Amino acid sequence: MTMTVAMVMLCMMMVHANVKPQKDFSLQKFAGKWYRVGVAYDSPRFVPFRRIIKASMGTITPLPNGNANLTMWEATSFGCVIKKYQYERTSVPGQFTYFSARHNMVKDITVVETNYTDYAMVLKHKVFNREYTQVALYARTLSVRPEVVQKFKTFALSRGLPRESILIPPPSENCPSSGSGR
């Protein structure tokens, strides 16, 4: 049984290892305002919250050392919450790590595909007591072309995420509030 679990984990790590970042990734072109308009998450705890998740907004700010700051505004039942993250660059452009306070560990981020002006697909992945995978679709506006949404769904399914874990959330109202990040 232990050997089977080890083999499954090895195969899953190999599936994620073959994900490459955007060719010739440019952090400067990637910087600015993005809306998270799609999310696919493999956590069973995600399912009950599908109805209340809203599209969120974030701003990527490049730092001189190649790292980037991400400020996210998310609508919650407590109001509009601001979360800040620092993405640490790796030796591969388009791949970053960041510290997840929620899971108390470092996670991997890969900008899989972007055209910089319309959309970006981002993969978060980490293996710890279980495998953690999230695919997000970001857009410069709240409206996304149907072919981009389909590309996102196809990519999420190719990563082994179940169809019911893929969500295109509705926009949030007044988050961020006027003057905050807009």
C-alpha positions as CSV (number, residue, x, y, z in Angstrom):
1,M,0.0,0.0,0.0
2,T,2.8,2.5,0.9
3,M,4.6,1.7,-2.4
4,T,1.3,2.5,-4.3
5,V,0.9,5.8,-2.5
6,A,4.5,6.7,-3.2
7,M,4.1,5.8,-6.9
8,V,1.0,7.9,-7.2
9,M,2.7,10.9,-5.5
10,L,5.7,10.5,-7.8
11,C,3.5,10.4,-10.9
12,M,1.6,13.5,-9.8
13,M,4.8,15.4,-9.1
14,M,6.0,14.5,-12.6
15,V,2.7,15.8,-14.1
16,H,3.2,19.1,-12.4
17,A,6.9,19.2,-13.2
18,N,6.2,19.3,-16.9
19,V,4.3,22.6,-16.5
20,K,6.5,25.3,-18.0
21,P,6.1,29.1,-17.4
22,Q,5.2,31.5,-20.1
23,K,8.0,31.6,-22.7
24,D,10.2,34.8,-22.3
25,F,8.1,35.9,-19.3
26,S,8.4,39.6,-18.5
27,L,7.5,40.7,-14.9
28,Q,7.3,44.3,-16.1
29,K,4.7,43.5,-18.7
30,F,2.8,41.3,-16.2
31,A,2.7,44.1,-13.6
32,G,-0.5,46.0,-12.9
33,K,-4.1,45.3,-12.1
34,W,-5.6,41.9,-12.6
35,Y,-9.0,40.3,-11.7
36,R,-9.2,36.7,-10.6
37,V,-12.1,35.7,-12.8
38,G,-11.7,31.9,-12.6
39,V,-10.5,29.5,-10.0
40,A,-10.1,25.7,-9.8
41,Y,-9.1,24.2,-6.5
42,D,-8.6,20.6,-5.5
43,S,-9.6,21.0,-1.8
44,P,-12.8,19.3,-0.8
45,R,-13.3,22.3,1.6
46,F,-13.7,24.5,-1.4
47,V,-17.0,23.0,-2.6
48,P,-19.3,24.5,0.1
49,F,-17.9,28.0,-0.6
50,R,-18.5,28.0,-4.3
51,R,-21.8,30.0,-4.0
52,I,-20.2,32.8,-2.0
53,I,-16.9,33.3,-3.9
54,K,-16.7,36.5,-6.0
55,A,-14.2,37.6,-8.5
56,S,-11.4,39.4,-6.7
57,M,-8.9,42.1,-7.8
58,G,-5.2,42.3,-7.3
59,T,-2.2,44.4,-8.2
60,I,1.2,43.0,-9.1
61,T,4.1,45.4,-8.3
62,P,7.6,44.4,-9.5
63,L,10.5,45.0,-7.2
64,P,14.0,46.0,-8.3
65,N,15.4,42.6,-7.2
66,G,13.0,40.6,-9.5
67,N,10.5,39.7,-6.7
68,A,7.0,41.0,-6.8
69,N,4.4,42.2,-4.4
70,L,0.8,41.1,-4.8
71,T,-2.0,43.0,-3.1
72,M,-5.4,41.3,-3.4
73,W,-8.9,42.6,-2.5
74,E,-11.4,39.9,-1.8
75,A,-15.1,40.1,-0.8
76,T,-15.8,38.0,2.3
77,S,-18.8,37.8,4.6
78,F,-16.8,40.3,6.8
79,G,-16.5,42.8,4.0
80,C,-13.7,43.6,1.6
81,V,-10.4,42.1,2.9
82,I,-6.9,43.1,1.7
83,K,-4.3,40.4,1.5
84,K,-0.6,41.0,0.7
85,Y,1.9,38.5,-0.6
86,Q,5.5,38.7,-1.6
87,Y,6.4,36.5,-4.6
88,E,10.1,35.5,-4.5
89,R,11.6,35.0,-7.9
90,T,13.3,31.7,-8.8
91,S,16.0,31.0,-11.3
92,V,13.2,30.4,-13.9
93,P,11.4,33.5,-15.2
94,G,7.7,33.2,-14.6
95,Q,8.1,30.9,-11.6
96,F,7.9,32.2,-8.0
97,T,7.5,31.0,-4.5
98,Y,5.6,32.7,-1.7
99,F,5.0,32.0,2.0
100,S,1.4,30.9,2.7
101,A,0.5,32.0,6.3
102,R,-2.7,30.0,6.0
103,H,-0.7,26.7,5.5
104,N,2.5,27.9,7.2
105,M,4.7,26.9,4.3
106,V,6.3,28.0,1.0
107,K,4.3,27.3,-2.1
108,D,5.2,27.4,-5.8
109,I,3.6,29.7,-8.4
110,T,3.9,29.4,-12.1
111,V,2.6,31.9,-14.7
112,V,1.7,29.2,-17.3
113,E,0.3,31.4,-20.0
114,T,-0.4,35.1,-20.5
115,N,-0.7,37.6,-23.4
116,Y,-0.1,40.4,-20.8
117,T,-3.0,42.5,-22.1
118,D,-6.0,40.3,-21.6
119,Y,-5.5,37.1,-19.5
120,A,-3.1,35.0,-17.5
121,M,-3.3,31.4,-16.2
122,V,-1.4,30.7,-13.0
123,L,-0.8,27.4,-11.3
124,K,-0.1,27.1,-7.6
125,H,1.2,23.8,-6.5
126,K,2.8,22.1,-3.5
127,V,3.1,18.6,-2.1
128,F,3.0,18.5,1.7
129,N,0.7,16.2,3.8
130,R,-1.3,16.0,0.6
131,E,-1.0,17.5,-2.9
132,Y,-2.3,21.1,-3.2
133,T,-3.2,22.4,-6.6
134,Q,-5.0,25.6,-7.7
135,V,-5.4,27.0,-11.2
136,A,-6.4,30.6,-11.5
137,L,-7.6,32.6,-14.5
138,Y,-6.7,36.3,-14.3
139,A,-7.9,39.0,-16.7
140,R,-7.3,42.8,-17.0
141,T,-11.1,43.3,-17.0
142,L,-14.0,41.4,-15.5
143,S,-15.2,40.2,-18.9
144,V,-13.3,37.4,-20.5
145,R,-13.7,35.9,-24.0
146,P,-15.4,32.5,-24.1
147,E,-12.4,30.9,-25.8
148,V,-10.1,32.0,-22.9
149,V,-12.5,30.6,-20.3
150,Q,-12.6,27.3,-22.3
151,K,-8.7,27.3,-22.4
152,F,-8.7,27.8,-18.6
153,K,-11.2,24.9,-18.0
154,T,-9.3,22.6,-20.3
155,F,-6.0,23.4,-18.5
156,A,-7.6,22.8,-15.1
157,L,-9.0,19.5,-16.2
158,S,-5.6,18.5,-17.6
159,R,-4.1,19.1,-14.2
160,G,-6.4,16.5,-12.8
161,L,-8.9,18.9,-11.1
162,P,-12.5,17.7,-11.2
163,R,-15.0,19.6,-13.3
164,E,-17.0,20.6,-10.2
165,S,-13.9,22.3,-8.8
166,I,-13.8,24.8,-11.7
167,L,-15.6,28.1,-11.0
168,I,-16.1,31.4,-12.9
169,P,-17.3,33.6,-10.0
170,P,-19.5,36.6,-10.4
171,P,-18.0,40.1,-9.8
172,S,-18.0,41.5,-6.3
173,E,-19.6,44.8,-5.6
174,N,-17.6,47.6,-3.9
175,C,-14.5,45.5,-3.4
176,P,-12.2,47.2,-3.4
177,S,-14.0,50.2,-2.2
178,S,-13.8,53.4,-4.2
179,G,-10.3,54.8,-4.1
180,S,-8.6,51.5,-3.1
181,G,-6.6,50.2,-6.0
182,R,-8.7,51.5,-8.8
